[in-house]
Amino acid sequence: MAGEVARTLADIARAEILPRFTRLEAAEVRSKTGPHDLVTVVDEAVERAVGSSLARLFPGIPVVGEEAASAHPGLLAGIGSAEFVFVCDPLDGTANFAAGLPLFGTMLALIRRGEPVAAWIHDPIRGDTAIALRGEGAWVEDEEGNRRDLRVAPAVPLGRMAAVISHRMLPAERAALVRPRLGLFGAGWELRCAAQEWRLGASGRVHALFYWRLLPWDHAPGSLIFAEAGGFVRRLDGAPYHAGVHAGGLLAAPDQESWEAVRSALFER
């Protein structure tokens, strides 16, 4: 099942994403909630193709895509309680894609009662997919079926950590607390693409990741892949990730001790 879904995402990327990369017309890009929140004809085409493919592979399991939920906000409310539901971000990193930057991906997760149980993050440029099944580990699989296991980075002191700290969506009070502390880390990354950031974390190239806004198509796939690669992922209150919770912060680190050190460094007064 996991490999077949990965091949499906790769087929869709070859058909819908790669031919349009660096070739978008201005009329094919529009803003949603603001000038940096974009949607393109590619997002919409990929979402349709993913939905159609999953309906054939898994009849009866609904698929909620980011663009459908944007048009029909009520769809988001039912994700956390559904027996089974797929969530999909058809083109995470749309602004990068529209700018001709090769930092984007397709994200997909199968969620059961709010808990991700299978996840895929496909990189159209590399042509491979990060995959995780709950309890079965995480790996990257290329289009020939070759696999390599994913493993988070070993724990290191805070001053040696590379971290993705997404602070743009923080409430003002928390942002004022966090931003002056970013220099406590050894290095900072922000790719404006959760798909690529979660892959960096699961492959051991970034130690810690933090996000405030928790829309399920952005973080259900990555949180499972990171956890199955050996990492520790919790909401800021210490609770496990749940697809029905959409704000309040999600933090990932190599282990619980590292997680607590990062939370303390960023948020303790």
C-alpha positions as CSV (number, residue, x, y, z in Angstrom):
1,M,0.0,0.0,0.0
2,A,2.7,2.5,1.0
3,G,4.7,2.0,-2.1
4,E,1.7,2.1,-4.4
5,V,0.7,5.5,-3.0
6,A,4.2,6.8,-3.3
7,R,4.3,5.8,-7.0
8,T,0.9,7.5,-7.5
9,L,2.2,10.7,-6.0
10,A,5.3,10.5,-8.3
11,D,3.1,9.9,-11.3
12,I,1.0,12.9,-10.5
13,A,4.1,15.1,-9.9
14,R,5.5,14.2,-13.3
15,A,2.1,14.9,-15.0
16,E,1.0,18.0,-13.1
17,I,3.8,19.7,-11.2
18,L,7.1,19.4,-13.1
19,P,5.8,20.5,-16.5
20,R,4.6,23.8,-14.9
21,F,7.6,24.5,-12.7
22,T,9.1,27.9,-13.8
23,R,6.4,28.1,-16.5
24,L,3.4,29.6,-14.7
25,E,1.6,32.5,-16.2
26,A,0.6,35.4,-13.9
27,A,-3.1,34.6,-14.3
28,E,-2.5,31.1,-13.0
29,V,-1.5,32.4,-9.5
30,R,-3.7,34.1,-7.1
31,S,-3.7,35.1,-3.4
32,K,-6.0,33.5,-0.8
33,T,-5.7,35.2,2.6
34,G,-2.9,37.6,1.8
35,P,-0.1,38.4,-0.7
36,H,2.1,35.6,0.6
37,D,-0.6,32.9,0.8
38,L,-0.8,31.7,-2.8
39,V,-2.7,29.1,-4.8
40,T,-2.0,28.1,-8.4
41,V,-3.7,26.1,-11.0
42,V,-1.1,23.4,-10.2
43,D,-2.3,23.1,-6.5
44,E,-5.8,22.6,-7.8
45,A,-4.9,20.1,-10.5
46,V,-2.8,18.0,-8.1
47,E,-5.5,18.0,-5.5
48,R,-8.0,16.7,-8.0
49,A,-5.6,14.0,-9.3
50,V,-4.7,12.8,-5.8
51,G,-8.4,12.7,-4.8
52,S,-9.3,10.7,-7.8
53,S,-6.4,8.3,-7.4
54,L,-7.1,7.6,-3.7
55,A,-10.8,7.1,-4.4
56,R,-9.8,4.2,-6.7
57,L,-7.3,2.8,-4.3
58,F,-9.2,3.2,-1.1
59,P,-12.9,3.5,-1.9
60,G,-15.0,4.8,0.9
61,I,-12.2,6.8,2.7
62,P,-12.8,10.5,2.2
63,V,-10.0,12.8,1.1
64,V,-9.7,16.4,2.4
65,G,-7.3,18.6,0.5
66,E,-6.1,22.0,1.5
67,E,-7.8,23.8,-1.3
68,A,-11.1,22.1,-0.8
69,A,-11.0,23.0,2.9
70,S,-10.1,26.6,2.0
71,A,-13.2,26.8,-0.1
72,H,-15.4,24.9,2.4
73,P,-14.0,25.6,5.9
74,G,-16.4,23.1,7.5
75,L,-14.4,20.2,6.1
76,L,-11.6,21.0,8.6
77,A,-13.8,20.4,11.7
78,G,-14.5,16.8,10.9
79,I,-10.9,15.6,10.3
80,G,-10.1,15.0,14.0
81,S,-13.1,12.7,14.7
82,A,-13.3,10.8,11.4
83,E,-12.8,7.0,11.6
84,F,-10.5,7.3,8.6
85,V,-9.7,10.3,6.4
86,F,-6.8,11.3,4.1
87,V,-5.5,14.8,4.3
88,C,-3.5,16.3,1.4
89,D,-1.4,19.4,0.8
90,P,-1.1,19.1,-3.0
91,L,1.7,21.6,-3.3
92,D,3.3,22.6,0.0
93,G,5.6,25.6,-0.6
94,T,3.4,27.2,-3.3
95,A,5.1,30.5,-2.9
96,N,8.5,28.8,-3.6
97,F,7.1,27.0,-6.6
98,A,5.6,30.2,-8.0
99,A,9.0,32.0,-7.5
100,G,10.9,29.2,-9.3
101,L,12.5,27.9,-6.1
102,P,12.8,24.1,-6.0
103,L,11.6,23.8,-2.4
104,F,8.1,22.3,-2.5
105,G,6.4,18.9,-2.1
106,T,3.2,17.0,-1.9
107,M,2.1,15.9,1.6
108,L,-0.4,13.2,2.4
109,A,-1.5,11.4,5.6
110,L,-4.0,8.8,6.5
111,I,-5.6,9.7,9.8
112,R,-7.6,7.5,12.1
113,R,-9.6,9.3,14.9
114,G,-7.2,12.2,14.8
115,E,-4.0,10.1,14.8
116,P,-1.8,9.8,11.7
117,V,-1.2,6.2,10.9
118,A,0.5,6.5,7.4
119,A,2.3,9.4,5.8
120,W,4.0,10.4,2.6
121,I,6.0,13.5,1.6
122,H,6.9,13.4,-2.1
123,D,9.7,15.6,-3.5
124,P,9.0,16.2,-7.2
125,I,12.6,17.5,-7.8
126,R,14.4,14.6,-6.2
127,G,11.7,12.1,-7.4
128,D,11.5,10.3,-4.1
129,T,9.1,10.0,-1.2
130,A,9.5,10.0,2.6
131,I,7.1,7.4,4.0
132,A,6.1,6.3,7.5
133,L,3.6,3.7,8.8
134,R,2.8,3.8,12.5
135,G,4.9,1.3,14.3
136,E,6.8,0.3,11.2
137,G,9.4,3.1,10.9
138,A,10.2,5.7,8.3
139,W,12.1,5.6,5.1
140,V,12.7,7.3,1.7
141,E,11.7,5.3,-1.4
142,D,12.7,6.3,-4.9
143,E,10.8,5.5,-8.1
144,E,12.6,2.2,-8.6
145,G,11.6,1.0,-5.2
146,N,15.0,1.5,-3.5
147,R,14.7,2.3,0.1
148,R,16.9,3.9,2.8
149,D,15.8,4.3,6.4
150,L,15.3,7.6,8.0
151,R,16.7,8.5,11.4
152,V,16.6,11.8,13.3
153,A,19.9,13.4,14.4
154,P,21.5,12.4,17.7
155,A,20.9,14.7,20.6
156,V,23.3,17.6,21.0
157,P,23.4,20.7,23.2
158,L,21.1,23.6,22.3
159,G,24.0,25.7,21.0
160,R,24.8,23.0,18.4
161,M,21.3,22.3,17.2
162,A,20.1,23.3,13.8
163,A,16.4,24.3,14.2
164,V,13.4,25.3,12.1
165,I,11.5,27.7,14.3
166,S,8.5,29.0,12.4
167,H,7.6,32.2,14.2
168,R,5.6,34.1,11.6
169,M,2.2,32.8,12.9
170,L,2.9,33.3,16.6
171,P,0.6,35.6,18.6
172,A,2.4,38.9,19.2
173,E,3.2,38.3,22.8
174,R,4.8,34.9,22.1
175,A,6.6,36.2,19.1
176,A,8.2,38.9,21.2
177,L,9.4,36.2,23.5
178,V,10.7,33.8,20.9
179,R,12.4,36.0,18.3
180,P,15.2,37.3,20.4
181,R,16.1,33.8,21.4
182,L,16.6,32.3,18.0
183,G,20.3,33.0,18.3
184,L,20.5,30.4,21.1
185,F,20.6,27.7,18.4
186,G,23.6,26.8,16.4
187,A,21.8,27.3,13.1
188,G,18.4,28.3,11.9
189,W,16.5,27.2,8.9
190,E,13.2,28.4,7.5
191,L,12.4,27.1,4.0
192,R,8.7,28.2,3.9
193,C,7.9,24.6,3.1
194,A,6.9,22.3,5.9
195,A,7.3,19.3,3.5
196,Q,11.0,19.9,3.0
197,E,11.5,21.0,6.6
198,W,10.0,17.8,8.1
199,R,12.1,15.8,5.6
200,L,15.2,17.6,6.9
201,G,14.3,16.7,10.4
202,A,13.5,13.1,9.8
203,S,16.8,12.6,7.9
204,G,18.9,14.0,10.7
205,R,19.9,17.3,9.1
206,V,17.8,19.5,11.4
207,H,17.5,18.7,15.1
208,A,14.4,20.6,16.1
209,L,11.2,22.0,14.5
210,F,8.6,24.2,15.9
211,Y,5.3,25.3,14.3
212,W,2.4,27.3,15.8
213,R,-0.4,26.8,13.3
214,L,-1.3,23.1,13.0
215,L,-3.4,22.6,9.9
216,P,-3.4,18.8,9.5
217,W,-2.3,18.7,5.8
218,D,0.9,20.6,6.9
219,H,1.9,18.6,10.0
220,A,0.1,15.2,10.2
221,P,2.5,13.7,7.6
222,G,5.7,15.2,9.0
223,S,4.9,14.6,12.6
224,L,4.5,10.8,11.9
225,I,7.5,10.6,9.7
226,F,9.7,12.4,12.3
227,A,8.4,10.2,15.1
228,E,8.8,7.0,13.2
229,A,12.4,8.1,12.4
230,G,13.0,8.0,16.2
231,G,12.1,11.6,17.2
232,F,10.0,13.0,20.0
233,V,7.0,15.1,18.8
234,R,4.5,16.8,21.1
235,R,2.3,19.9,21.3
236,L,3.6,22.6,23.6
237,D,1.4,21.4,26.4
238,G,3.0,18.0,26.2
239,A,0.1,16.2,24.5
240,P,0.6,14.0,21.4
241,Y,-0.2,15.4,18.0
242,H,-3.9,15.3,17.1
243,A,-5.4,16.3,13.8
244,G,-8.3,18.0,15.5
245,V,-6.1,20.6,17.2
246,H,-5.1,23.4,14.9
247,A,-3.1,25.9,17.0
248,G,-1.1,26.0,20.1
249,G,2.3,24.8,18.9
250,L,4.0,21.6,17.9
251,L,7.6,20.9,18.8
252,A,9.8,18.1,17.5
253,A,13.3,17.1,18.8
254,P,15.6,14.1,18.8
255,D,14.4,12.9,22.3
256,Q,12.3,14.1,25.3
257,E,15.3,15.8,27.0
258,S,16.1,17.8,23.9
259,W,12.4,18.6,23.5
260,E,12.2,20.0,27.0
261,A,15.4,22.0,26.5
262,V,14.1,23.6,23.3
263,R,10.7,24.4,24.9
264,S,12.4,26.0,27.9
265,A,14.8,28.0,25.8
266,L,12.0,29.4,23.6
267,F,9.1,29.9,26.0
268,E,10.2,30.1,29.6
269,R,10.2,33.6,31.0
